[in-house]
Amino acid sequence: MKAEIIAIGTEVLMGQVVNTNAAFISQSLSELGIDLYYHTVVGDNPDRIKKVFQIALDRSDLIIFSGGLGPTKDDISKSIVADTLGLEVWEDQETLAEIKEIYQRSNRPMPASNVNQALIIENSQKIPNEVGMAPGSFLKHQGKIIAMVPGVPAEMKQMVTYHLLDLLQNELDDKAVLESKILRLYNITESQLAQSIDPVIEGQTNPTIAIYITDSEPTIRISAKADSSAHAQTLIQEVEDQIRDLVGDKIYGEGATTITDKVLSLLDQEGIRLNIIESGVHSILSSALLAPKAPHGLVESVLSFNDNAKLGKYFGHSELSSDQLQSLVQDQATALAGNGALLVLGRAGEANKLLKQVSLYFAVQGQTHHFDLDLSNRKTVSDKQIQVALMTKLYDLIK
């Protein structure tokens, strides 16, 4: 099977966004033994996308589109594929209802353009999107396979890992069943993890073990081939048991569950309703706690400040000591209808002004916890890395 990846997006073509999706999909195809012959990048131009697709149809058996499934006018991948193949496109009412529900839960009106995300191609199989809104597409047409996944890396990775690989495995001449299981870990680096489970990795044949970082979190994928799903899962369980013997205390979940998902679930289970104060941290925690998938009513209020001086001024102090900050977060824990509070303070590194140092204060059930995160020894730090580090600490405190 000859495969080709087509990345859609002018931002990718112009180098404004690095095409990491192609690398991930390429590695995933390699694990199935699928030969990848071409990588193509094309901008958001209907005529050029159609031409690139026609070329791919002439030379490849499997064509995977990355991007162009969103709600904007330039997200036209499905329509172009359908038009080129002479197929219809229609709204999938189940998907549309799910999108509407997401907006309703967050008390926001749904823009009419989001209907575009619910489109499906005639005769295609919908690929679920457990991370975002737009489902993918899997289509077999005249001896060709056309798969379409989102351009958003987190959505693409989830879709490829949990759905597309299994669909492709079923199309291969080798009818052995491929099963995979994902283990999610925390409080351990990628290199520490590799060293910890090296005895298991050293002897791997089938199942195979892959360690990688997803959304700034260490992840293990165990994949097994067998003559049946049950047999493959048995092989996976044997390897998983060995891994858990070595790093079981670092495993917090499985599958697509992230550390943020785990924290959201625990907060909801404990009935915690938060008042949040953030200063100089780009809404790093409130953005996750107010996300569409967050439990309804989890956050009672948010106070956000550009810097700590403005925070102090708001509460009548030129500068707030650690004791005053703890007192402040204790007071906020019972404000409005809340029973918990988060105070997050950030300070940028001197050299490049990146956020590298963060203090977290968490008050709940009459207790206040304080945690300092210092990543100033790193050259570059992303907000996502800081968010995961803070969520990891919250998970430790709540579980």
Secondary structure, DSSP 8 states (H G I E B T S, - for coil): -EEEEEEE-HHHHTTSS--HHHHHHHHHHHHTT-EEEEEEEE-S-HHHHHHHHHHHHHH-SEEEEES--SSSTT--HHHHHHHHHT--EEE-HHHHHHHHHHHHHTT----GGGGGGGEEETT-EEE--SSSS--EEEEEETTEEEEEE-SSHHHHHHHIIIIIHHHHHTTSSS--EEEEEEEEE-S--HHHHHHHTHHHHHT-SSSEEEEEEETTEEEEEEEEEESSHHHHHHHHHHHHHHHHHHHGGGEEEETT--HHHHHHHHHHHTT--EEEEEESSTTTTHHHHTSTTS-TT-EEEEEEESSHHHHHHHTT-SS--HHHHHHHHHHHTTSTT-SEEEEEEEEE-TTT--EEEEEEEEEETTEEEEEEEE-TTSS---HHHHHHHHHHHHHHHH-
